[in-house]
């Protein structure tokens, strides 16, 4: 399942939130043709799916997400409708991150954060996954640039977030799958707990009580970071 990004959508005068020539003029047409997702209509590439105990809300950071926009109203309704008794885990996914230590082109869009982050908090999103920045970064339970809770290491030394008493979402940038890696900042913000600049992928295993995640390197299959969220 995929989430559209800047290289698949953004082009000048295309109606994209970001007016850049990244897509080369395709404006998302090849993307939606090759990767048909369960969306409501063409050029509305936001959707949700449920797999066992997890509800995934997948948005487009490249389409209008401002308050009262069509996508904003959809994500608000979608997350509020989740039966947390049936699917206890709510995972939010999009391309451009809300939290990254990288600066410059890949830095955060404060307007996006201001509009959408409150929805994550209000709907008790457990985990937010993003790309765009070509490295790996994991946060504390963070909201409005402040750590609301820190993980505690379990008996195996794995950072464990206790969501029985929900505080805020955990964010992870997982853009380390391809292209050229971005160097990890040596001066991470207080909410940044782990930063790794290596190729790899995020592996997840969910039960009704635990969400277990591991950053695995693509060459050696070494686990470079692991964390879990419990209820």
C-alpha positions in Angstrom: 0.0 0.0 0.0 1.4 3.4 -1.0 1.2 7.1 -0.1 1.8 9.6 -2.8 4.7 12.0 -2.4 6.3 15.0 -4.0 8.0 13.2 -6.9 4.6 11.7 -8.0 2.5 14.8 -7.8 4.0 18.2 -7.5 4.2 20.3 -10.6 3.7 24.0 -11.3 0.1 25.0 -11.9 -1.1 21.4 -11.2 -3.1 22.3 -8.1 -0.5 20.7 -5.8 0.0 22.2 -2.4 3.7 22.5 -3.3 4.5 24.2 -6.6 7.8 22.4 -7.6 8.8 20.6 -10.8 9.6 17.4 -8.9 7.2 15.1 -10.9 8.4 16.3 -14.2 4.8 17.2 -15.3 3.1 13.8 -14.7 1.0 15.3 -11.9 0.4 11.9 -10.3 -1.2 10.2 -13.4 1.3 7.4 -13.7 1.3 6.9 -9.9 -2.4 6.4 -9.7 -2.4 4.1 -12.8 0.4 1.8 -11.6 -0.6 1.9 -7.9 -4.4 1.9 -7.6 -5.4 2.4 -4.0 -8.9 2.1 -2.5 -9.5 5.9 -2.9 -12.8 7.6 -3.4 -11.9 9.2 -6.8 -9.1 10.1 -9.1 -6.7 12.7 -7.8 -8.0 12.1 -4.2 -5.3 9.7 -3.1 -6.2 9.4 0.5 -7.7 6.2 2.0 -7.8 3.9 5.0 -7.5 0.1 5.4 -7.6 -2.3 8.4 -5.4 -5.2 8.9 -6.2 -7.4 11.9 -5.7 -5.1 14.9 -4.4 -2.0 13.0 -6.3 0.8 11.3 -4.1 2.7 8.8 -5.1 6.3 7.8 -3.1 7.2 4.7 -3.1 10.8 3.5 -1.6 12.9 0.7 0.7 15.7 2.0 0.7 17.0 -1.6 -3.1 17.7 -1.7 -5.0 20.3 0.3 -4.9 19.3 4.0 -5.9 22.7 5.4 -8.7 23.0 8.0 -12.1 22.5 6.4 -10.6 21.1 3.1 -12.1 17.9 1.7 -9.1 15.8 2.8 -9.0 17.4 6.2 -12.7 16.6 6.8 -12.1 13.0 5.5 -9.2 12.3 7.8 -11.1 13.8 10.7 -14.1 11.6 10.1 -12.0 8.5 9.3 -9.9 8.5 12.5 -12.9 9.4 14.6 -14.8 6.4 13.2 -12.3 3.7 14.3 -13.7 1.1 16.7 -10.7 0.9 19.1 -12.2 -2.2 20.7 -12.0 -4.0 17.3 -8.8 -2.3 16.0 -6.9 -0.9 19.0 -4.0 0.5 17.0 -4.3 3.6 14.9 -1.4 4.4 12.5 -1.3 7.6 10.5 0.8 7.7 7.3 1.9 10.4 4.8 4.9 11.6 2.9 6.2 14.8 4.4 7.1 14.5 8.1 5.9 16.6 11.0 9.1 15.9 12.9 12.5 15.7 11.4 15.9 17.0 12.5 16.9 17.7 8.9 16.9 21.3 7.7 16.6 22.9 4.3 14.5 21.3 1.5 13.4 18.5 3.8 12.5 20.6 6.8 9.0 20.7 8.3 6.0 22.6 7.0 4.7 24.5 10.0 1.3 25.1 8.3 0.9 21.3 7.8 1.8 20.7 11.5 -0.5 23.4 12.7 -3.5 22.1 10.8 -3.1 18.3 11.1 -1.2 17.5 14.2 -4.2 18.3 16.5 -6.2 15.7 14.7 -3.6 13.0 15.6 -3.7 14.0 19.2 -7.5 14.3 19.5 -7.9 10.8 17.9 -5.2 9.2 20.0 -3.0 8.1 17.1 -0.5 5.6 18.3 2.1 5.9 15.6 2.7 8.3 12.7 4.9 7.2 9.8 6.5 9.5 7.2 9.1 9.5 4.4 10.5 12.3 2.3 13.7 12.6 4.4 16.1 9.9 3.4 17.1 8.6 6.8 15.5 7.1 10.0 14.4 9.1 13.0 12.2 8.2 16.0 10.7 10.5 18.5 9.3 10.4 22.0 5.5 10.6 22.5 5.5 14.2 21.1 3.0 16.9 20.6 3.6 20.6 19.8 7.3 20.1 19.9 7.3 18.8 23.4 7.8 15.3 24.8 4.6 14.3 26.6 6.1 10.9 27.6 9.3 9.0 27.3 9.7 5.3 26.6 11.0 3.0 29.3 13.4 0.1 28.4 11.9 -3.3 29.0 13.9 -6.4 30.2 15.4 -6.8 26.8 16.5 -3.2 26.6 13.8 -2.3 24.0 12.2 1.2 24.3 8.6 0.7 25.3 5.9 3.3 25.1 3.0 2.8 27.5 -0.2 3.9 25.8 -2.5 2.6 28.5 -2.3 6.2 29.7 -2.2 7.9 26.3 0.0 11.0 26.0 0.8 11.7 22.4 1.7 9.9 19.1 5.2 8.5 18.4 6.6 9.7 15.1 9.0 7.9 12.8 10.6 9.0 9.6 11.3 5.8 7.5 12.7 7.3 4.3 15.8 5.1 4.3 14.8 2.6 1.6 16.4 4.1 -1.5 18.0 7.0 -3.4 20.8 8.9 -1.6 20.8 9.0 2.2 20.5 12.3 4.1 23.1 12.7 6.8 21.6 12.5 10.3 21.8 15.7 12.3 24.2 15.7 15.2 22.0 18.2 17.0 18.7 16.6 17.3 15.8 18.3 19.1 14.7 17.1 22.5 12.0 15.0 21.0 14.4 13.1 18.7 15.5 9.9 20.4 17.1 7.9 17.5 18.7 9.0 14.3 20.3 6.6 11.8 21.5 7.3 8.3 21.6 3.8 6.8 19.6 2.0 4.1 16.9 -0.3 5.5 13.3 -0.8 6.2 10.8 -0.8 9.1 9.4 -4.2 10.1 6.3 -4.3 12.3 4.3 -7.0 14.1 1.0 -6.2 15.8 -1.2 -8.0 18.3 -4.1 -6.5 20.2 -1.8 -5.6 23.1 1.6 -4.8 21.5 2.9 -2.9 18.4 6.5 -4.1 17.9 8.7 -2.3 15.4 12.3 -2.8 14.1 14.6 -0.9 11.8 16.4 -3.5 9.8 19.4 -2.7 7.6 19.0 -3.8 3.9 22.4 -5.3 3.5 23.2 -7.1 6.7 19.6 -7.5 8.0 20.9 -6.1 11.3 18.3 -4.6 13.7 19.6 -1.1 14.4 16.6 0.1 16.4 13.6 -1.5 18.0 10.7 -0.1 19.9 7.3 -1.2 21.1 4.0 0.4 22.0 1.7 -1.3 24.5 -1.8 -0.9 25.7 
